[in-house]
């Protein structure tokens, strides 16, 4: 089944008409517009036609409109132009403001550009954030207090993370009312095709645009400069773009952008605002059905209808991203430029939302080319995601799954909590609880209808029992059992035994598992000598260094180079033909596996063993050390940990699918993922 792309604020596909226009420009209209022969003149005529159409659609009037590589270049050029003019004014003895103001929710390119050119030009002005209110709009009262000292003001037309539309008329009125002469740049990247613009009728001095946010290719953009606004070229050379931006123009990109502008102009290609608002309402309804307690981080009445930003209590942004990705619904956790940094959203922090919302927010965005069928399909998959979470005990459910046997590892910030559950007795034990994991533990125990038999620690808890107390409170119980005076506790037909090893309590679940706290495996020699554990006992530590688990057989220098563990997706069919007994192991969490649509590796044996349950499966796999295991996940990160763990423990045929499901989808071979 095809993917559903709902991350259009990051980038968009290219409009088919734009692809055709770019191809035509490369194959037939390939002339250099600076050449004076017929081929060059034809290219120049095409470029001039696109510029004229853009100027009319944006209401440029007497202003200038140049083509460039995109918004970041446009922002750099605007900031350089304004700051060069400020330096000249100051050198001439004229007063300039002392502040370079930018909205607290601006794209990072803005403050970085201000700081960069302020330093290089030696202006040494103060770069200061302009606060926003709880709705994400610029604080006009704060602006009123600062505008008299502002040398430049940078705001945006609509925010890329929340879709909040700025009160540009309110800002313009304030500038006029106070007689402010600050240069004003407005980032219009998210406005193109979504807001009506008449730039010449505004006080705006500079407005950058980026084509790839509206179905044009990457690498093409525009910069508007108001008539009379100062300008300094960022790039000098052959004098292209009337001397405003040297360098041979990106003719294929300009032609493609022209096709997109033509689609905007025809009034038929793109959906109306009313259609887009109806699509958003449909998505909101499905999100609310899928995720009880969902909180939307933007005001609907002040935001673009194409953007939703939300948080779900108890779920991190990574968990939600993995879940949506498993369902082949592409969303993001914020700006694509900063998503890899895994930090709370600075946009939401500026709006003073609670920290959990800023840290776990998801952005869902679509473009005006979307159709009703795609929205309907997206809603169905979103609701499937909710069902997957309920089946995995991450959301409340009226139908609780059957209790599960086994060992579950939960990790956060380098710490591990282990949960032992017994199917026969519907009971469980928690080892080394971590406070941050208490909500997840409590949800799992409640959902599975498990009786909590004991909470134990391998060492004196660093939190002085805070996590233990919090778990009891979450479960609304006053006390639980403990390991008795003989050092044993019954967990169904199994026995959990406490052994003193120096200052550490080692807990043995029969001879199959040893929960060793912070002990190094080599410190367990006395327990091996006493036959309390064996060479094959799985060792589970309280710290998470990425190794998942160990055994006493682990060779200390037994690491395998990462390249030797990897199996490229393109080579997978041949590998499976050569090894028909191979097992494909999905190490994504159970809710991701459940959210998959379509068939995964059709015709092959696939097992779902989440990374959090890998320790419980290790012993069985080690009994068949030559049977090939191919681990896979979304991106390859978790499967890399799984394959490295098995190889380290002595399994000679553990592999990981390089690049994960994302790369497997690209290959499209018969055994690749169709889900």
Secondary structure as GFF3:
##gff-version 3
##sequence-region A 1 675
A	DSSP	beta_strand	4	5	.	.	.	ID=ss1
A	DSSP	alpha_helix	16	27	.	.	.	ID=ss2
A	DSSP	alpha_helix	38	58	.	.	.	ID=ss3
A	DSSP	beta_strand	64	68	.	.	.	ID=ss4
A	DSSP	alpha_helix	71	91	.	.	.	ID=ss5
A	DSSP	beta_strand	99	103	.	.	.	ID=ss6
A	DSSP	alpha_helix	108	120	.	.	.	ID=ss7
A	DSSP	beta_strand	126	130	.	.	.	ID=ss8
A	DSSP	alpha_helix	140	146	.	.	.	ID=ss9
A	DSSP	three_ten_helix	147	149	.	.	.	ID=ss10
A	DSSP	beta_strand	150	156	.	.	.	ID=ss11
A	DSSP	alpha_helix	168	177	.	.	.	ID=ss12
A	DSSP	beta_strand	183	187	.	.	.	ID=ss13
A	DSSP	three_ten_helix	199	201	.	.	.	ID=ss14
A	DSSP	beta_strand	206	210	.	.	.	ID=ss15
A	DSSP	three_ten_helix	211	214	.	.	.	ID=ss16
A	DSSP	beta_strand	221	225	.	.	.	ID=ss17
A	DSSP	three_ten_helix	241	243	.	.	.	ID=ss18
A	DSSP	alpha_helix	251	266	.	.	.	ID=ss19
A	DSSP	alpha_helix	273	290	.	.	.	ID=ss20
A	DSSP	beta_strand	295	296	.	.	.	ID=ss21
A	DSSP	three_ten_helix	300	302	.	.	.	ID=ss22
A	DSSP	beta_strand	307	311	.	.	.	ID=ss23
A	DSSP	alpha_helix	317	326	.	.	.	ID=ss24
A	DSSP	beta_strand	329	330	.	.	.	ID=ss25
A	DSSP	three_ten_helix	339	341	.	.	.	ID=ss26
A	DSSP	alpha_helix	346	350	.	.	.	ID=ss27
A	DSSP	alpha_helix	355	359	.	.	.	ID=ss28
A	DSSP	beta_strand	362	365	.	.	.	ID=ss29
A	DSSP	alpha_helix	372	391	.	.	.	ID=ss30
A	DSSP	beta_strand	406	412	.	.	.	ID=ss31
A	DSSP	beta_strand	415	422	.	.	.	ID=ss32
A	DSSP	beta_strand	427	431	.	.	.	ID=ss33
A	DSSP	three_ten_helix	435	437	.	.	.	ID=ss34
A	DSSP	alpha_helix	438	447	.	.	.	ID=ss35
A	DSSP	beta_strand	451	456	.	.	.	ID=ss36
A	DSSP	alpha_helix	466	475	.	.	.	ID=ss37
A	DSSP	beta_strand	488	491	.	.	.	ID=ss38
A	DSSP	beta_strand	494	501	.	.	.	ID=ss39
A	DSSP	beta_strand	504	509	.	.	.	ID=ss40
A	DSSP	beta_strand	513	517	.	.	.	ID=ss41
A	DSSP	three_ten_helix	521	524	.	.	.	ID=ss42
A	DSSP	alpha_helix	525	529	.	.	.	ID=ss43
A	DSSP	beta_strand	538	541	.	.	.	ID=ss44
A	DSSP	beta_strand	550	551	.	.	.	ID=ss45
A	DSSP	alpha_helix	562	565	.	.	.	ID=ss46
A	DSSP	beta_strand	566	567	.	.	.	ID=ss47
A	DSSP	alpha_helix	569	578	.	.	.	ID=ss48
A	DSSP	beta_strand	583	586	.	.	.	ID=ss49
A	DSSP	alpha_helix	590	595	.	.	.	ID=ss50
A	DSSP	beta_strand	606	608	.	.	.	ID=ss51
A	DSSP	three_ten_helix	611	613	.	.	.	ID=ss52
A	DSSP	alpha_helix	614	622	.	.	.	ID=ss53
A	DSSP	beta_strand	629	632	.	.	.	ID=ss54
A	DSSP	alpha_helix	637	648	.	.	.	ID=ss55
A	DSSP	beta_strand	654	657	.	.	.	ID=ss56
A	DSSP	alpha_helix	660	667	.	.	.	ID=ss57
###
